[in-house]
Amino acid sequence: MERGIAPVLVIATPDAQPDDPPALVQYYEDKDFCTPRTDYEVICFQPNPSTTQGEAMQLRDLAAERGWETVTAVTFKQHVPRARMILERCYQGELRMAATDYHFTPLRALRQYVYQSGGYVKAWLTPGCEQQLPGNPKELD
């Protein structure tokens, strides 16, 4: 953002996960990264539902509202393939993916593997942009 590549930074602020360390939970609660900037616009939002699918639905709505034809989604390396699949279901413009390295402890890496694998199963069971599994619906606005 500081290099001026994009004029808007959109940040999803999902719910903290049960195995997140306290420092990470506090980081998400403080949301210092959502502080307004003078050199670019920052939009923070709570996805609804608090999932990658909720993020994709919000991206679709923001892109339509603002006329975006190209977006770059940034996520950690292990999440890129599944995130791309879900985002492409909702966003019809040009989608670029950028991966960040996030170093997991061995236990968190195992949890991520299980979580991402389960996420693929859920994605296969809910093939549309807004299709939800029973028990985890989008909250009504």
C-alpha positions in Angstrom: 0.0 0.0 0.0 2.8 2.4 0.8 4.2 1.8 -2.7 0.9 3.1 -4.2 -0.1 -0.1 -6.0 -3.7 0.2 -4.9 -5.8 3.1 -3.6 -7.9 0.9 -1.2 -7.0 -1.7 1.4 -9.8 -4.0 2.5 -9.3 -6.0 5.6 -11.6 -8.8 6.8 -11.6 -9.0 10.6 -13.0 -12.5 11.3 -13.6 -13.9 14.7 -10.6 -15.2 16.6 -10.1 -18.9 16.5 -10.2 -21.0 19.7 -6.5 -22.0 19.3 -5.3 -18.5 18.6 -2.6 -17.3 21.1 -3.8 -14.5 23.4 -1.5 -11.9 21.7 -3.1 -12.6 18.3 -6.6 -12.4 19.8 -5.7 -9.0 21.3 -4.2 -7.9 17.9 -7.5 -8.6 16.2 -9.5 -7.0 19.0 -7.4 -3.8 18.9 -7.6 -3.5 15.1 -4.9 -0.9 14.9 -4.6 -1.9 11.2 -8.0 -0.4 10.6 -6.9 3.1 11.6 -7.8 5.6 8.8 -4.9 6.6 6.6 -4.2 9.7 4.6 -2.2 8.0 1.8 -4.9 5.3 1.0 -8.3 4.2 2.1 -8.8 1.4 4.6 -12.0 -0.5 4.8 -12.3 -3.1 7.6 -15.3 -5.4 7.9 -16.6 -8.3 10.0 -17.4 -11.1 7.5 -20.9 -12.5 7.7 -20.6 -15.4 8.3 -17.1 -15.2 9.8 -15.6 -17.4 7.1 -13.7 -17.1 3.8 -17.1 -17.4 2.2 -18.4 -14.4 4.2 -15.3 -12.5 3.0 -16.0 -13.5 -0.6 -19.6 -12.2 -0.4 -18.4 -8.9 1.0 -15.8 -8.6 -1.7 -18.5 -9.2 -4.3 -20.6 -6.4 -2.8 -17.8 -4.0 -2.4 -16.5 -4.6 -6.0 -20.0 -4.1 -7.4 -20.6 -0.9 -5.3 -17.2 0.6 -6.3 -16.8 -0.7 -9.8 -13.6 -2.7 -9.1 -12.6 -4.9 -12.1 -9.4 -6.3 -10.5 -8.6 -7.2 -6.9 -5.7 -8.8 -5.2 -6.4 -11.0 -2.2 -3.7 -11.6 0.3 -3.7 -14.6 2.6 -1.2 -17.1 4.0 0.3 -19.6 1.6 -1.6 -22.7 2.8 -4.9 -20.9 2.3 -4.4 -19.6 -1.2 -5.9 -22.5 -3.2 -9.1 -22.7 -1.2 -9.4 -18.9 -0.9 -9.1 -18.6 -4.6 -11.8 -21.2 -5.3 -14.2 -19.5 -2.9 -13.5 -15.9 -4.0 -14.0 -16.9 -7.6 -17.4 -18.1 -6.8 -18.5 -14.7 -5.8 -16.2 -12.2 -7.6 -16.4 -12.2 -11.4 -13.6 -9.7 -12.1 -9.9 -10.4 -12.4 -8.7 -12.0 -9.2 -5.0 -12.0 -8.2 -3.8 -13.9 -5.2 -0.8 -13.0 -3.1 0.7 -15.3 -0.5 2.3 -14.4 2.7 4.5 -16.7 4.7 3.1 -17.5 8.1 5.3 -19.8 10.2 3.3 -22.2 12.2 4.5 -24.3 15.1 4.3 -28.0 14.2 1.0 -28.4 16.2 -0.6 -25.3 14.6 0.6 -26.6 11.2 -1.2 -29.9 11.8 -4.3 -28.0 13.0 -4.2 -25.8 9.8 -3.9 -28.9 7.6 -7.0 -30.4 9.3 -8.8 -27.1 9.2 -8.0 -26.4 5.5 -8.9 -30.0 4.6 -12.3 -29.6 6.3 -12.7 -26.3 4.6 -12.4 -28.0 1.2 -15.1 -30.5 2.2 -17.4 -27.7 3.2 -16.6 -25.8 0.0 -17.5 -28.9 -2.1 -20.7 -29.3 -0.2 -21.7 -25.6 -0.7 -20.7 -24.9 -4.3 -22.5 -21.5 -4.7 -21.4 -18.1 -3.6 -24.0 -17.9 -0.8 -24.9 -21.5 -0.2 -24.5 -22.3 3.5 -24.3 -25.5 5.6 -27.2 -25.9 8.0 -26.2 -24.6 11.4 -23.8 -21.9 10.2 -26.1 -19.5 8.3 -25.4 -15.9 7.4 -26.8 -13.7 10.1 -29.7 -11.6 8.9 -28.9 -7.9 8.3 
